[in-house]
C-alpha cells in the first residue's frame, strides 16, 4: 500500500524520492570546520606576497567572509627550507562587506617554521579567538632558493 | 509518483479507513539537506568513533589497521575533529611495552595530500602492567588524515578505539 501525505494543503501525494515526506530534523549539527583555501604560492620571486600571489596595493584579502570562524588552522607543506617570514593581517567589515577602516590589524608575524619537504601547522590566532571578517596572509622569502608553498586553511567554528 | 486533488473531508475519510502503520513509517525516505540551517546552536560535545578494532603488534611499525604501507592513512576525513583520543587494552601476561607514533597530513579538494610524507605529531611508549587500559590524547586537530602506528618487541594483541572530538569551542 503506498504511503500518502497531504502536500500543498489540498494535494494527496505518494511518498517517493521526488516527493519526500516533510520532516523536521531535530538532532542535526552544523559542520564544525570548513576548508577555506587551498593554494600553491610561488616563492621563487622574493618580496612580500599573499598566499594567492597578490602583491602591493590594493591589499586584497586572502580570505573573506570568515566572521563565523573562531580559529583558522593553516596547514602547509613547504618544498624548500629558505628563510621565509609570514604576516597575518585581519580586519572587520560592515554589512555591505566594506572594511570599517583603512589598513589592517597585524595579528601574527614571524619566521615560517619548517624545513624542506616538511608539514606544518599554525593556528590563527595563536591564542584566543578570531572572528575577523577578512584576513590577508603574507609570506616573503628573504633568502635561499625559491620554492613552492602549498597551503590549506580550515576555518573552525 | 502520482497525485490527485481531494477535499479535506475525503482525506480524513481515507486516513480513518487506511491508517499508516508504524512499520511502514520506518522506511520512509527523508531528506536532510537543510538540516544544518534548522539548528543554529552547537551540541555541547560531540564525539565520533573513527576506528575500532584489533591490532597485532610486532617489531614493525604498523598502522592500527595492520598494514606497514607508510602512505596509507589509518583514518580519513578527520577535518572536523579538534582532538583525537586513542583508548585501548593490551592482551598478554607480560608487561606492556608498546611504541606508538602519530602522523598527520592535509589533503586538497580531490583528497590528494598537499605534499609527500607525514607530519609526526608525536611519539611515545606505552608502558603498563599486563592487562591494563591505556589512553592517549592527540591534541593537534583538524588534520585531514592520521596514521597511528604501533610496534612492540614482544608480539602482542591490542584492542583499541580511536575517537574524534569536536569540543573546540569549549576551551
Interface residues (C-beta under 8 A of the other chain):
Chain A: X1 X3 X4 X6 X7 X10 X11 X12 X13 X14 X15 X16 X17 X18 X19 X20 X21 X23 X24 X25 X28 X29 X30 X31 X32 X33 X35 X38 X70 X71 X73 X75 X76 X77 X79 X117 X118 X119 X120 X121 X150 X151 X152 X154 X156 X157
Chain B: X1 X2 X3 X4 X5 X6 X7 X8 X11 X14 X18 X20 X24 X25 X28 X29 X30 X31 X32 X35 X36 X38 X39 X40 X42 X43 X46 X79 X80 X82 X104 X105 X106 X107 X108 X109 X114 X115 X116 X117 X118 X119 X140 X141 X142 X143 X166 X168 X169
